[in-house]
Amino acid sequence: MDEPTIDLSRSHVFRLADMTPHKNPNGSESWNILHGRLPTGEQIAVHVSTQPAGSPPNPAHRIAHTEIICLREGALDFQHDGVTEHATGGDVLFVAKGTMHGVRNVGAGPAAYFVLAIGGDVNQTR
C-alpha cells in the first residue's frame, strides 16, 4: 500500500497538492490519503478520486466494509442493490457492508469525491 504512515492519534492536515495521484485505466485519478487504525479501534482508509466526464466507470464491486462517499463536485449515478440514484455536488452516498456498487460520472465536467472506508476488510483495501 502506498498510503502514508500517520499517527492517527494526532491531528494533521493532508495536502493533496503534495501527493502524487494514481492514474487508473479508465482515465480517473485517485489519491490515497491515509490508512490505519483510530485510537477508538476502527480501521479506516481515505482516498480522493476524480472521474473525467465521459469516462467509463470502474467495475461494480462488493465491499466487506462500510463506505461514505462525499461528492465534492460534479454528478454521479450511484448503482447499488439493483437501484440507481442520482447525486450532485454536496451529496453524501452511504455504501453498506456487502453492497455491490459502482458510480458513474454523468455530468458535463469532472466528478470529484472523497471516500471514507470504515471497518471490515479496510486493512486489505486500496
N, C-alpha and C positions, 0 to 999 in steps of 0.2 A: 504494500500500500504506500502511496506517496503523500498521505496526509501528514502535516507537521505534528511532531510530538509536542504536546502542550500540556502544562499542568492545569487541569480543569477545576482545580480548587481556587484558582486566582483569575480575576477579571483580565480581559485582554481585548485589544482591537485587532481584527484580522483584515488586512488591507488587500483587497482584490487586485489592486494595481501592482502589488509586489509579488503576485503569484503567476505562475505560468499555466495557461489553460491547456486542457487535454482536448485535442481535436478528434471528434467522433466521425465514423464513416458516413453518417447522414448529413454532415456539414455543421452539426451543432458543436458547441464548445461547453466544457464543464470545468469547474474549479473545485478541487477537494479542499475544503476549508479546515475541517478538524474531524477527528475520530478518537473516541476514548470513553472512559467511564467517569461519570459525575461522582462527586463525593457522596451523593444520596443513593448511589448504586446503579443507576440506569446507564446502559451502554448507549451512546449516541454517535451519530455521524451527521455532518452538514456539508452539502455541496450546493453550488450555484450552477445553473445551466442556462444557456441561451440557444434557442432554436430559430434559425433564419426562416423568413416567410417562404412557404412552398417546399420546405424540406420534408423528406419522408420521416414519419415518427420512428422513434426507437421501437423495437418489437414489444408487444404487450408481455408483461411478466408478472409472476406471482411472488409476493413477498412474505417472509416469515417474521416481519417486524411491523411497526406502525410508522406511517409517514404523514407529515404535514407539509404540504406544498403551498408556498406563498407566492402567488403570481404578481410580480412587481410591475410588469408592463406587457402589453400585447393581449392576445386572445387564444385560449386553448379549448379544444374539445377533450373532455376527460371521460374516457371509456372505462367502465368498471361494472362488474356483475351484470353484463348484458344491457347496460344503460349508458347513454351518452349525455353528459351535462356540459353546458357551455359556461366558461369562466372568462372574466376580463380582469385587467389590472386592478389590484387591490383585493381580489377574491382569494379565499383560502380553500384548498382541497384537502380533505381528510381521507387517507387510504388506510383502511382497517387491515390488521394482520390477516394474511391468507387471501387477500383480494388479487385477482388477475386484473391488471390495469395497464393503461397507457395514456399518453397525452399527445395531441397533435396540434401544431400551430395552425390556426385557421384565420389569423389576422393578416393584414397587409404588410406589417413590419415584423421585426423580431419579437419573440416571446421570451421574456427573462423571468426566471423564478428561482427561489431558494427551496431546498428540500432538507427537512429535519427528519432523520430516521431515528427511531427510539426502540430499544429493547430487542428481543428475539435474536435474529441472526445478524444484527448490525456489525458484530465483530468480524463477519465474513463478507460484508458488502463493500463495494467501491474500493 
